[in-house]
Amino acid sequence: MGLKDIIKKSAFVEIIQGMSVTGGYFVGPKVTVEYPKEHITVWPRYRGLHALLSDPDTGRMNCCGCQLCATICPSQCIFIETSEGATDGRKHIDIFDLDLARCIFCGFCEEVCPCAAIVMTPVHELATYDKGDFYLTKEKLLANQVNAHKELIKR
């Protein structure tokens, strides 16, 4: 250990350098968001609350009942029950339930859907006091389509 190292250690050069970095952030602009008063801007491709899309002209749900979303879901939070349609031979979606308490918001369900029926909206404020609010039924998912990105609704 040379004289230069002894002077550095006795003068606390490293500590002063570190404190100067901290002091620079202390007097600089603040980056903290006071959440209830201020809201953050969500990125355009943010994966938030799920929604089921329906055709705006006919009102019929876009889901074809293939159950690919339920199959690919790693947390197995999607439950779908279908039946054969009486008049048109198409599958009819009887039950489409999604448990947000188990969902990891990975977006696999949105990517695998051949009909672009399930999408993820930019809604990110999901806090609630009731655990039952995390269980989304077909009706709740269809009601969420007003929050979907506008370009997804027109597909």
N, C-alpha and C positions, 0 to 999 in steps of 0.2 A: 504494500500500500504506500503510494507516494504522497508527497506533500500536497499535491493538488487534490487528491481524494480526501485527505484529512481536513483540508479547508472546506471542501464541499459538505462534508458530514457535520462539521462544527457550525457552519453558517446556515444549515438547513435549506440548502438551495432547492432540493427536490420538493420540499414542503412548500416553499414560497412559490415555486412554479405551479404546483397543484392548486394552491389557494388563489393564484392569479386567474387560472381557468375558471374556478368556481365564482370568483368575484365578477368575471366578465358576464357569466350567466345571471348573476344577481342583479346587475344594473341594466341588462339587456331587456328586450321586449318579452312579455310573459306569454307562455304557450298554454297555460292551464285554462280549461273551459269550466266555468261555473255552471254545471249541468242544468239544474232546473230553470235557471234564468236564461241561459244561452243554449242553443242547440247546435250540434255539429252537423256539417254537411256530409251526407253519405255519398260514398263513391258510386258511380253509375252502375257497376255490376255487383253491388253489395247483395249478399244472399241473406235475406231476412225472412219474414213471415211468408208462408206458402199461400198459394191461391190456385183455384181451379178455374180455367177459362171456359166460357161458353160462346157459342156463335152469336154475335150481336143481332143478326137478322132473324134467326129462328128461335133463339133462346135455348137451343139444345146444347148440352155439355159436350165439349170436344173429346172427352175421354172415350176411348174405344174399348176399355175393359181388358186390355192385354195383360195387366198385372206385372209389367216389366219394372215399374217403379217400386212395387212392393218386393220384387225379387232381388233387385240390385241394392236395396237399402241396407247398409252395413249394421244399422242399429235396429232393424226390423220394426220400425215405428209406424209403417203404413199397413192398413188392413182394408182389403177390397173384397166385396162380395158382389158377384154378377149373376144375372139370369138372362135367358134368351128372350128377346123381344117377341111379342105375340104377332105383331103386324108386319114389321119390316125385317125380321130375322137378325137384327143387330143386337149385340149384347147390351143389356140395360144395367146400369150401375145402381144396385140397391143400397149398398153401404160403401162409403169411402171415408175412412177415419184415419186421422193422423195424430199421433201423440207427440206433442212438442217437448214434453219432459224427457223423452228418449232421443229425440232428433239431434243430430250433430251438425246440421246445416251444411252438409258436404256438397249438395247440389247434384248428386248422381241421379236423383229422381227426375230432375228437370232435363238433364242431358240425354237420358235414355228414352224419354217419352217420344214415340213416333208421331203423335198427334199434337204435340206442344200444348197439352192440356194442363199440366201442372207447371207452375212457374214460381219463382221466389221474388217477392216484392221487396222494395227498400225499407219496409217498416221494421224498425229495430227496437222500438220501445215495447217490450213484451213483459214487463214486470207486472205482477198481480199478487193479490193476497189469497186467491182461491185457486187451488190446484186443478180444479175442473176446467178452468179457462185454458189450460194447456192442451186439452183434448178437443181437436177440431173435427167436426162432422162435415158431411158433404155440403150442407147448407151454409155453414160458417166459411168453408173454403170458397164456395161460389160467391159469397158476399164480399170476400177479400179481393175479388178481381178488379174492383175500382182502384185499388192501390198498385196494380201491376203497371209495368212500363207501357206507355202508350203504343210503342211499336210492336209489342207482343200481342196486344189485343187485336190488332188488325190482321194478324196472320191467318 
